[in-house]
């Protein structure tokens, strides 16, 4: 059964946990400054897990991924890997 709860949001600008327990990612919004940048969402409590979603945000732009139907299931935890300092990532999750 897929969880359909209202999404919570988490805003990250560097590597950090979005959720420290299993969860679902419903959508992701990324924005970047002058040089753009990449991001990954790992199925892990740190940066060592499997990437379940990755993307690149072009310079001086924003990009919306989703809504995912069904949401992406993270069986361990949700960890945002944001190399560099140029990307802001907002994750809708439950």
Secondary structure as the mmCIF struct_conf table of DSSP 4:
data_model
#
loop_
_struct_conf.conf_type_id
_struct_conf.id
_struct_conf.beg_label_comp_id
_struct_conf.beg_label_asym_id
_struct_conf.beg_label_seq_id
_struct_conf.end_label_comp_id
_struct_conf.end_label_asym_id
_struct_conf.end_label_seq_id
HELX_LH_PP_P HELX_LH_PP_P1 UNK A 5 UNK A 7
STRN STRN1 UNK A 8 UNK A 12
BEND BEND1 UNK A 13 UNK A 15
STRN STRN2 UNK A 16 UNK A 19
BEND BEND2 UNK A 20 UNK A 21
STRN STRN3 UNK A 23 UNK A 32
TURN_TY1_P TURN_TY1_P1 UNK A 34 UNK A 35
STRN STRN4 UNK A 37 UNK A 43
BEND BEND3 UNK A 44 UNK A 46
TURN_TY1_P TURN_TY1_P2 UNK A 47 UNK A 48
BEND BEND4 UNK A 49 UNK A 49
STRN STRN5 UNK A 50 UNK A 57
TURN_TY1_P TURN_TY1_P3 UNK A 59 UNK A 60
STRN STRN6 UNK A 61 UNK A 66
BEND BEND5 UNK A 69 UNK A 70
HELX_LH_PP_P HELX_LH_PP_P2 UNK A 71 UNK A 71
STRN STRN7 UNK A 72 UNK A 74
BEND BEND6 UNK A 75 UNK A 76
STRN STRN8 UNK A 78 UNK A 81
BEND BEND7 UNK A 84 UNK A 85
STRN STRN9 UNK A 87 UNK A 93
#
